[in-house]
Amino acid sequence: MANGTILSVFVCLAAVSGCLAVTPVVIWHGMGDSCCNPMSMGSIKKLIEKEIKGVYVNSLMIGDSIASDTTNGFFMNANDQIAMACDKIAKDPKLQNGYHSIGFSQGGQFLRAVAQRCPNPPMLNLVSVGGQHQGVFGFPKCPGENETLCDEVRKLLNVGAYVSFVQDNLVQAEYWQDPFNEDEYRKYSVFLADINQEKVKNATYKANLQKLKNFVMLKFTLDTMVQPRESEWFGFYTPGQDKEVVPLQNTPLYTEDWLGLKAMDATKRLHFLSYPGDHLQFSEEWFIANIVKPFPFTVGSIEKQKGQTAHQLSSK
């Protein structure tokens, strides 16, 4: 969406003159990944710390170990994950004055749920990197290297995404939206339908989300994992089919402003970025220039510079 605004997403991230302290950052990984994988979130954490001197980065661990953190990304109820994240953030003394957040893949919609449900300490800005805000309808590729876990996910989805046991225990089912069964989705979805105001209109969710200074969504235009990829910008299939996609601006969620996104858009706090790569594949140079440092938003697809090496995260 065009808005020619020059905006510093991370107000103190670059230690701009006049800032008393560098604002901390919370990051949340995607499915198949963990907080501290040295090839993915561990390297992202180090990259932010290298570029922003003195910044504190909390890479959320959902569980008590890296192994459980990875497994919980598949099999721990999303609502329980959100509650755990809120508790960890609330108990972190370095986050009490507010923080910026970056969610990768499903970590994007999970951090949005944190913003809606847990406003203290305050989340200042939210960047969603490939998050599926209208869910997914398809599981085409296995993220990461754990084929066994992915096979289990497929088996459970085949049983039925809206079967109670599956909804309560399979993370991916909890943001599964079947355009051929919209009524069933709204009735039985334990996570996505709730945070998207498709069950009961929760005024607190709307009020809390609008406390963000900025909400940034990055879509990967060549994404082969997220179906439809427009979900990364809050778009989704027209009910009753899986070909035509309705953009956010034509959905009731926006036109009736269920979450306040229309209001945020009107005040230039809602931003849409795109990158011409597959899911969670981007160059470090681009990430630094467009996410880590203060930057002007660029409308439309951003071309990769020659010679840049794609940074690929093993998560959904």
TORKOL-4160 file (C-alpha; in steps of 0.2 Angstrom, whole numbers, padded with zeros to 4 digits, m for minus):
316
<pt num="1" X="0000" Y="0000" Z="0000"/>
<pt num="2" X="0007" Y="0017" Z="m0005"/>
<pt num="3" X="0011" Y="0029" Z="0008"/>
<pt num="4" X="0028" Y="0039" Z="0005"/>
<pt num="5" X="0031" Y="0041" Z="0023"/>
<pt num="6" X="0049" Y="0040" Z="0030"/>
<pt num="7" X="0047" Y="0031" Z="0046"/>
<pt num="8" X="0059" Y="0025" Z="0059"/>
<pt num="9" X="0052" Y="0008" Z="0065"/>
<pt num="10" X="0064" Y="0005" Z="0079"/>
<pt num="11" X="0064" Y="0022" Z="0087"/>
<pt num="12" X="0080" Y="0020" Z="0097"/>
<pt num="13" X="0087" Y="0004" Z="0089"/>
<pt num="14" X="0101" Y="0014" Z="0080"/>
<pt num="15" X="0105" Y="0024" Z="0096"/>
<pt num="16" X="0099" Y="0040" Z="0089"/>
<pt num="17" X="0105" Y="0056" Z="0098"/>
<pt num="18" X="0093" Y="0060" Z="0112"/>
<pt num="19" X="0088" Y="0042" Z="0116"/>
<pt num="20" X="0093" Y="0037" Z="0134"/>
<pt num="21" X="0094" Y="0019" Z="0130"/>
<pt num="22" X="0093" Y="0006" Z="0116"/>
<pt num="23" X="0075" Y="m0001" Z="0115"/>
<pt num="24" X="0076" Y="m0020" Z="0117"/>
<pt num="25" X="0070" Y="m0033" Z="0104"/>
<pt num="26" X="0060" Y="m0049" Z="0106"/>
<pt num="27" X="0060" Y="m0061" Z="0092"/>
<pt num="28" X="0050" Y="m0077" Z="0089"/>
<pt num="29" X="0055" Y="m0091" Z="0078"/>
<pt num="30" X="0044" Y="m0101" Z="0066"/>
<pt num="31" X="0039" Y="m0120" Z="0065"/>
<pt num="32" X="0053" Y="m0132" Z="0064"/>
<pt num="33" X="0065" Y="m0119" Z="0072"/>
<pt num="34" X="0071" Y="m0115" Z="0089"/>
<pt num="35" X="0076" Y="m0099" Z="0099"/>
<pt num="36" X="0094" Y="m0103" Z="0097"/>
<pt num="37" X="0098" Y="m0112" Z="0081"/>
<pt num="38" X="0115" Y="m0105" Z="0076"/>
<pt num="39" X="0110" Y="m0107" Z="0058"/>
<pt num="40" X="0094" Y="m0097" Z="0060"/>
<pt num="41" X="0087" Y="m0087" Z="0075"/>
<pt num="42" X="0104" Y="m0088" Z="0084"/>
<pt num="43" X="0112" Y="m0079" Z="0069"/>
<pt num="44" X="0098" Y="m0067" Z="0068"/>
<pt num="45" X="0100" Y="m0062" Z="0086"/>
<pt num="46" X="0119" Y="m0060" Z="0083"/>
<pt num="47" X="0116" Y="m0050" Z="0068"/>
<pt num="48" X="0104" Y="m0038" Z="0077"/>
<pt num="49" X="0117" Y="m0036" Z="0092"/>
<pt num="50" X="0131" Y="m0033" Z="0080"/>
<pt num="51" X="0122" Y="m0019" Z="0070"/>
<pt num="52" X="0114" Y="m0011" Z="0086"/>
<pt num="53" X="0127" Y="m0008" Z="0099"/>
<pt num="54" X="0121" Y="m0012" Z="0116"/>
<pt num="55" X="0104" Y="m0019" Z="0111"/>
<pt num="56" X="0096" Y="m0033" Z="0121"/>
<pt num="57" X="0088" Y="m0047" Z="0111"/>
<pt num="58" X="0076" Y="m0059" Z="0119"/>
<pt num="59" X="0074" Y="m0074" Z="0107"/>
<pt num="60" X="0059" Y="m0083" Z="0115"/>
<pt num="61" X="0061" Y="m0101" Z="0120"/>
<pt num="62" X="0044" Y="m0109" Z="0122"/>
<pt num="63" X="0049" Y="m0123" Z="0134"/>
<pt num="64" X="0064" Y="m0127" Z="0145"/>
<pt num="65" X="0076" Y="m0133" Z="0131"/>
<pt num="66" X="0080" Y="m0131" Z="0113"/>
<pt num="67" X="0073" Y="m0148" Z="0109"/>
<pt num="68" X="0056" Y="m0144" Z="0118"/>
<pt num="69" X="0056" Y="m0127" Z="0110"/>
<pt num="70" X="0057" Y="m0135" Z="0093"/>
<pt num="71" X="0044" Y="m0148" Z="0097"/>
<pt num="72" X="0032" Y="m0136" Z="0105"/>
<pt num="73" X="0031" Y="m0127" Z="0088"/>
<pt num="74" X="0022" Y="m0142" Z="0081"/>
<pt num="75" X="0012" Y="m0149" Z="0096"/>
<pt num="76" X="0009" Y="m0136" Z="0110"/>
<pt num="77" X="m0007" Y="m0127" Z="0109"/>
<pt num="78" X="m0005" Y="m0110" Z="0102"/>
<pt num="79" X="m0014" Y="m0102" Z="0116"/>
<pt num="80" X="m0003" Y="m0110" Z="0129"/>
<pt num="81" X="0012" Y="m0104" Z="0119"/>
<pt num="82" X="0005" Y="m0086" Z="0119"/>
<pt num="83" X="0002" Y="m0087" Z="0138"/>
<pt num="84" X="0020" Y="m0093" Z="0141"/>
<pt num="85" X="0027" Y="m0080" Z="0130"/>
<pt num="86" X="0017" Y="m0066" Z="0139"/>
<pt num="87" X="0024" Y="m0073" Z="0155"/>
<pt num="88" X="0042" Y="m0073" Z="0150"/>
<pt num="89" X="0041" Y="m0056" Z="0143"/>
<pt num="90" X="0032" Y="m0049" Z="0158"/>
<pt num="91" X="0045" Y="m0057" Z="0170"/>
<pt num="92" X="0060" Y="m0050" Z="0159"/>
<pt num="93" X="0067" Y="m0035" Z="0169"/>
<pt num="94" X="0075" Y="m0028" Z="0153"/>
<pt num="95" X="0058" Y="m0027" Z="0144"/>
<pt num="96" X="0048" Y="m0017" Z="0157"/>
<pt num="97" X="0049" Y="0000" Z="0148"/>
<pt num="98" X="0044" Y="m0008" Z="0131"/>
<pt num="99" X="0051" Y="m0017" Z="0117"/>
<pt num="100" X="0051" Y="m0020" Z="0098"/>
<pt num="101" X="0046" Y="m0037" Z="0091"/>
<pt num="102" X="0050" Y="m0047" Z="0075"/>
<pt num="103" X="0041" Y="m0063" Z="0072"/>
<pt num="104" X="0046" Y="m0075" Z="0059"/>
<pt num="105" X="0033" Y="m0085" Z="0050"/>
<pt num="106" X="0021" Y="m0092" Z="0063"/>
<pt num="107" X="0030" Y="m0082" Z="0076"/>
<pt num="108" X="0022" Y="m0067" Z="0066"/>
<pt num="109" X="0004" Y="m0071" Z="0071"/>
<pt num="110" X="0010" Y="m0077" Z="0088"/>
<pt num="111" X="0018" Y="m0060" Z="0092"/>
<pt num="112" X="0002" Y="m0051" Z="0086"/>
<pt num="113" X="m0008" Y="m0062" Z="0098"/>
<pt num="114" X="0004" Y="m0056" Z="0112"/>
<pt num="115" X="0001" Y="m0038" Z="0107"/>
<pt num="116" X="m0018" Y="m0041" Z="0107"/>
<pt num="117" X="m0018" Y="m0051" Z="0123"/>
<pt num="118" X="m0004" Y="m0044" Z="0134"/>
<pt num="119" X="m0001" Y="m0026" Z="0132"/>
<pt num="120" X="0011" Y="m0024" Z="0147"/>
<pt num="121" X="0025" Y="m0022" Z="0145"/>
<pt num="122" X="0021" Y="m0012" Z="0129"/>
<pt num="123" X="0025" Y="m0019" Z="0112"/>
<pt num="124" X="0031" Y="m0003" Z="0103"/>
<pt num="125" X="0032" Y="m0010" Z="0085"/>
<pt num="126" X="0028" Y="m0027" Z="0077"/>
<pt num="127" X="0037" Y="m0033" Z="0062"/>
<pt num="128" X="0029" Y="m0049" Z="0054"/>
<pt num="129" X="0041" Y="m0058" Z="0043"/>
<pt num="130" X="0031" Y="m0070" Z="0032"/>
<pt num="131" X="0018" Y="m0072" Z="0046"/>
<pt num="132" X="0001" Y="m0081" Z="0041"/>
<pt num="133" X="m0011" Y="m0068" Z="0048"/>
<pt num="134" X="m0026" Y="m0076" Z="0039"/>
<pt num="135" X="m0020" Y="m0094" Z="0041"/>
<pt num="136" X="m0015" Y="m0107" Z="0028"/>
<pt num="137" X="m0024" Y="m0119" Z="0017"/>
<pt num="138" X="m0011" Y="m0132" Z="0012"/>
<pt num="139" X="0005" Y="m0139" Z="0019"/>
<pt num="140" X="0016" Y="m0141" Z="0003"/>
<pt num="141" X="0034" Y="m0142" Z="0010"/>
<pt num="142" X="0042" Y="m0147" Z="0026"/>
<pt num="143" X="0052" Y="m0133" Z="0035"/>
<pt num="144" X="0068" Y="m0138" Z="0043"/>
<pt num="145" X="0075" Y="m0155" Z="0043"/>
<pt num="146" X="0063" Y="m0165" Z="0053"/>
<pt num="147" X="0054" Y="m0175" Z="0041"/>
<pt num="148" X="0046" Y="m0186" Z="0055"/>
<pt num="149" X="0038" Y="m0171" Z="0063"/>
<pt num="150" X="0031" Y="m0165" Z="0047"/>
<pt num="151" X="0024" Y="m0182" Z="0043"/>
<pt num="152" X="0015" Y="m0182" Z="0059"/>
<pt num="153" X="0008" Y="m0165" Z="0055"/>
<pt num="154" X="0001" Y="m0171" Z="0038"/>
<pt num="155" X="m0007" Y="m0186" Z="0046"/>
<pt num="156" X="m0016" Y="m0176" Z="0059"/>
<pt num="157" X="m0022" Y="m0163" Z="0046"/>
<pt num="158" X="m0028" Y="m0178" Z="0036"/>
<pt num="159" X="m0038" Y="m0184" Z="0051"/>
<pt num="160" X="m0047" Y="m0167" Z="0051"/>
<pt num="161" X="m0040" Y="m0150" Z="0056"/>
<pt num="162" X="m0056" Y="m0146" Z="0066"/>
<pt num="163" X="m0057" Y="m0162" Z="0075"/>
<pt num="164" X="m0056" Y="m0157" Z="0094"/>
<pt num="165" X="m0040" Y="m0167" Z="0098"/>
<pt num="166" X="m0031" Y="m0160" Z="0082"/>
<pt num="167" X="m0036" Y="m0142" Z="0086"/>
<pt num="168" X="m0030" Y="m0143" Z="0104"/>
<pt num="169" X="m0014" Y="m0152" Z="0100"/>
<pt num="170" X="m0008" Y="m0147" Z="0083"/>
<pt num="171" X="m0001" Y="m0129" Z="0081"/>
<pt num="172" X="m0004" Y="m0129" Z="0062"/>
<pt num="173" X="m0022" Y="m0134" Z="0063"/>
<pt num="174" X="m0025" Y="m0119" Z="0075"/>
<pt num="175" X="m0021" Y="m0107" Z="0060"/>
<pt num="176" X="m0029" Y="m0118" Z="0047"/>
<pt num="177" X="m0043" Y="m0110" Z="0037"/>
<pt num="178" X="m0053" Y="m0120" Z="0026"/>
<pt num="179" X="m0062" Y="m0109" Z="0013"/>
<pt num="180" X="m0073" Y="m0123" Z="0009"/>
<pt num="181" X="m0079" Y="m0125" Z="0027"/>
<pt num="182" X="m0079" Y="m0107" Z="0034"/>
<pt num="183" X="m0093" Y="m0110" Z="0046"/>
<pt num="184" X="m0084" Y="m0125" Z="0053"/>
<pt num="185" X="m0068" Y="m0115" Z="0054"/>
<pt num="186" X="m0076" Y="m0101" Z="0064"/>
<pt num="187" X="m0085" Y="m0113" Z="0076"/>
<pt num="188" X="m0070" Y="m0124" Z="0080"/>
<pt num="189" X="m0054" Y="m0114" Z="0077"/>
<pt num="190" X="m0047" Y="m0112" Z="0094"/>
<pt num="191" X="m0034" Y="m0099" Z="0090"/>
<pt num="192" X="m0035" Y="m0090" Z="0073"/>
<pt num="193" X="m0053" Y="m0086" Z="0072"/>
<pt num="194" X="m0052" Y="m0079" Z="0090"/>
<pt num="195" X="m0037" Y="m0067" Z="0087"/>
<pt num="196" X="m0045" Y="m0062" Z="0070"/>
<pt num="197" X="m0062" Y="m0057" Z="0079"/>
<pt num="198" X="m0072" Y="m0070" Z="0069"/>
<pt num="199" X="m0080" Y="m0077" Z="0085"/>
<pt num="200" X="m0084" Y="m0064" Z="0097"/>
<pt num="201" X="m0078" Y="m0046" Z="0094"/>
<pt num="202" X="m0066" Y="m0042" Z="0108"/>
<pt num="203" X="m0064" Y="m0024" Z="0110"/>
<pt num="204" X="m0049" Y="m0026" Z="0121"/>
<pt num="205" X="m0040" Y="m0035" Z="0106"/>
<pt num="206" X="m0044" Y="m0020" Z="0095"/>
<pt num="207" X="m0038" Y="m0007" Z="0108"/>
<pt num="208" X="m0022" Y="m0016" Z="0112"/>
<pt num="209" X="m0017" Y="m0019" Z="0094"/>
<pt num="210" X="m0019" Y="m0001" Z="0090"/>
<pt num="211" X="m0007" Y="0004" Z="0104"/>
<pt num="212" X="0007" Y="m0001" Z="0092"/>
<pt num="213" X="0017" Y="0013" Z="0084"/>
<pt num="214" X="0018" Y="0003" Z="0068"/>
<pt num="215" X="0013" Y="m0014" Z="0062"/>
<pt num="216" X="0024" Y="m0020" Z="0047"/>
<pt num="217" X="0020" Y="m0036" Z="0037"/>
<pt num="218" X="0033" Y="m0043" Z="0025"/>
<pt num="219" X="0027" Y="m0055" Z="0011"/>
<pt num="220" X="0038" Y="m0066" Z="0001"/>
<pt num="221" X="0032" Y="m0065" Z="m0017"/>
<pt num="222" X="0039" Y="m0081" Z="m0022"/>
<pt num="223" X="0034" Y="m0091" Z="m0007"/>
<pt num="224" X="0031" Y="m0109" Z="m0010"/>
<pt num="225" X="0027" Y="m0114" Z="0008"/>
<pt num="226" X="0013" Y="m0103" Z="0013"/>
<pt num="227" X="m0004" Y="m0105" Z="0004"/>
<pt num="228" X="m0010" Y="m0093" Z="0000"/>
<pt num="229" X="0005" Y="m0082" Z="0001"/>
<pt num="230" X="m0006" Y="m0067" Z="0002"/>
<pt num="231" X="m0010" Y="m0072" Z="0020"/>
<pt num="232" X="0006" Y="m0063" Z="0025"/>
<pt num="233" X="m0003" Y="m0047" Z="0021"/>
<pt num="234" X="m0019" Y="m0053" Z="0028"/>
<pt num="235" X="m0027" Y="m0058" Z="0012"/>
<pt num="236" X="m0036" Y="m0075" Z="0009"/>
<pt num="237" X="m0046" Y="m0086" Z="m0003"/>
<pt num="238" X="m0064" Y="m0081" Z="m0007"/>
<pt num="239" X="m0075" Y="m0093" Z="0003"/>
<pt num="240" X="m0080" Y="m0108" Z="m0007"/>
<pt num="241" X="m0064" Y="m0110" Z="m0018"/>
<pt num="242" X="m0045" Y="m0109" Z="m0017"/>
<pt num="243" X="m0040" Y="m0099" Z="m0032"/>
<pt num="244" X="m0046" Y="m0081" Z="m0030"/>
<pt num="245" X="m0038" Y="m0071" Z="m0016"/>
<pt num="246" X="m0047" Y="m0057" Z="m0008"/>
<pt num="247" X="m0035" Y="m0043" Z="m0002"/>
<pt num="248" X="m0036" Y="m0037" Z="0016"/>
<pt num="249" X="m0044" Y="m0020" Z="0011"/>
<pt num="250" X="m0059" Y="m0030" Z="0003"/>
<pt num="251" X="m0062" Y="m0040" Z="0019"/>
<pt num="252" X="m0075" Y="m0037" Z="0033"/>
<pt num="253" X="m0060" Y="m0038" Z="0045"/>
<pt num="254" X="m0054" Y="m0022" Z="0037"/>
<pt num="255" X="m0070" Y="m0013" Z="0030"/>
<pt num="256" X="m0079" Y="m0016" Z="0047"/>
<pt num="257" X="m0062" Y="m0013" Z="0056"/>
<pt num="258" X="m0063" Y="m0028" Z="0068"/>
<pt num="259" X="m0045" Y="m0026" Z="0073"/>
<pt num="260" X="m0042" Y="m0008" Z="0070"/>
<pt num="261" X="m0031" Y="m0011" Z="0055"/>
<pt num="262" X="m0041" Y="0002" Z="0044"/>
<pt num="263" X="m0038" Y="0015" Z="0058"/>
<pt num="264" X="m0020" Y="0011" Z="0058"/>
<pt num="265" X="m0019" Y="0012" Z="0039"/>
<pt num="266" X="m0027" Y="0029" Z="0040"/>
<pt num="267" X="m0014" Y="0035" Z="0052"/>
<pt num="268" X="0000" Y="0027" Z="0042"/>
<pt num="269" X="0005" Y="0015" Z="0055"/>
<pt num="270" X="0001" Y="m0001" Z="0044"/>
<pt num="271" X="0014" Y="m0005" Z="0032"/>
<pt num="272" X="0016" Y="m0018" Z="0018"/>
<pt num="273" X="0034" Y="m0024" Z="0012"/>
<pt num="274" X="0038" Y="m0037" Z="m0001"/>
<pt num="275" X="0053" Y="m0047" Z="m0005"/>
<pt num="276" X="0056" Y="m0057" Z="m0021"/>
<pt num="277" X="0061" Y="m0074" Z="m0013"/>
<pt num="278" X="0054" Y="m0090" Z="m0006"/>
<pt num="279" X="0048" Y="m0092" Z="0012"/>
<pt num="280" X="0060" Y="m0084" Z="0025"/>
<pt num="281" X="0074" Y="m0082" Z="0012"/>
<pt num="282" X="0082" Y="m0064" Z="0011"/>
<pt num="283" X="0099" Y="m0056" Z="0011"/>
<pt num="284" X="0107" Y="m0050" Z="0027"/>
<pt num="285" X="0110" Y="m0034" Z="0019"/>
<pt num="286" X="0091" Y="m0031" Z="0015"/>
<pt num="287" X="0087" Y="m0037" Z="0033"/>
<pt num="288" X="0099" Y="m0024" Z="0040"/>
<pt num="289" X="0093" Y="m0010" Z="0029"/>
<pt num="290" X="0075" Y="m0013" Z="0030"/>
<pt num="291" X="0071" Y="m0021" Z="0047"/>
<pt num="292" X="0085" Y="m0018" Z="0059"/>
<pt num="293" X="0090" Y="0000" Z="0055"/>
<pt num="294" X="0078" Y="0015" Z="0053"/>
<pt num="295" X="0072" Y="0015" Z="0035"/>
<pt num="296" X="0060" Y="0022" Z="0022"/>
<pt num="297" X="0047" Y="0009" Z="0017"/>
<pt num="298" X="0048" Y="0004" Z="m0001"/>
<pt num="299" X="0032" Y="0000" Z="m0010"/>
<pt num="300" X="0031" Y="m0015" Z="m0020"/>
<pt num="301" X="0044" Y="m0028" Z="m0024"/>
<pt num="302" X="0062" Y="m0025" Z="m0018"/>
<pt num="303" X="0075" Y="m0031" Z="m0030"/>
<pt num="304" X="0090" Y="m0041" Z="m0023"/>
<pt num="305" X="0106" Y="m0033" Z="m0026"/>
<pt num="306" X="0119" Y="m0043" Z="m0036"/>
<pt num="307" X="0131" Y="m0053" Z="m0026"/>
<pt num="308" X="0120" Y="m0054" Z="m0011"/>
<pt num="309" X="0119" Y="m0071" Z="m0002"/>
<pt num="310" X="0101" Y="m0077" Z="0003"/>
<pt num="311" X="0098" Y="m0079" Z="0021"/>
<pt num="312" X="0087" Y="m0094" Z="0023"/>
<pt num="313" X="0078" Y="m0099" Z="0040"/>
<pt num="314" X="0073" Y="m0117" Z="0042"/>
<pt num="315" X="0056" Y="m0113" Z="0049"/>
<pt num="316" X="0038" Y="m0109" Z="0043"/>
